[in-house]
Amino acid sequence: MTENVARRGFLIGGLGGAALLATGCTSNEPAAAPSSAAPAPAPAASGNDQPGQKVVIGFSAPAADHGWIAAIAKNAEATAKQYTDIEFKPVEPTNDINAQISAVESLIAAKVAALVILPNDGQQLNQVALQATAAGIPVINLDRVFPDKLAYRTWVGGDNYGMGVAAGHHVGKKLKDKGVANPVIVEIQGIATLPLTQDRSKGFADALKTYGFSVTAKQDAKFTVETGNQVATSLLQAHKKIDALWNHDDDQGVGVLAAIKAAGRSEFIMVGGAGSLNAMKEIQSGTSVLEATVTYSPTMASSAIKLARLIAQGKGMSDLVENQVPQSITLASETITKENVDKYLALGFES
């Protein structure tokens, strides 16, 4: 889910070429030749995709009641199937906190080699993640972060602040180029109380500020199509003229777009969030107010499974010098427009 965290970085060969950013690294250009005073570092391990030690990887995520979450589960399972040395052990997806805690406890009892967990709520599942770590099971924390760093071996997820920044720059530049002064900019959030939503809103506000703009009105839509429709309808009625709209989530964006079309409004530009296939097709058409979306890709689940395998097998990433997988990996938020949408279509998910 897009709830639901600048993607410029290392190509991780041991992760099948997924574009990831290793914290603290900013380039994958070859290093300058070492001086004679220090030996060159040993080359990183290679051949990570070759079969290795058999490992059981447990997987727990919320129920797939949302296109992004459904894609998370599908990507995790599909990636696990690519490896003959992985036994994939998912538990029943659920939106009930206590049920997810019980499910994770069952995986701990089964003594899996590694755990990939996308918690319904990082705070509330923090303790069970600590239990797994204490039992010697490395936890790969996917997307919604556990507050205690001792609760996970590696976190992998999207850049929520970066999403807001990308959306803000797209909106800001477009309005500046049009010569719009004092624009009406509305923002439709996911769940306002979530830290990830607050990060997205802050990134958006910070980027807009560089153009001298600010958000006129914002309201949260709970990441659902129905609420997206209701909130968009309300905002459209409240603002007879809008210059730009940023919707945090392409799943709820289905409802947002329906409200816009029902109201017959087309005077503004709209930016989406996450990178659903539905949004990409709207952008590709060239006839929609939706002219861009900023990515928060569910491909992170595939990367999490690959990371879990490497960690369980005691391997590092083949394109990094270090022997171990980094502690934190943040995916970059890319801006998809009509000009580049064709190269992103294969990564889109159905809302």
Summary of the structure (lengths in Angstrom):
residues: 351
radius of gyration: 21.1
end to end distance: 10.7
largest distance: 70.3
contacts: 1272
relative contact order: 0.19
helix: 38%
strand: 18%
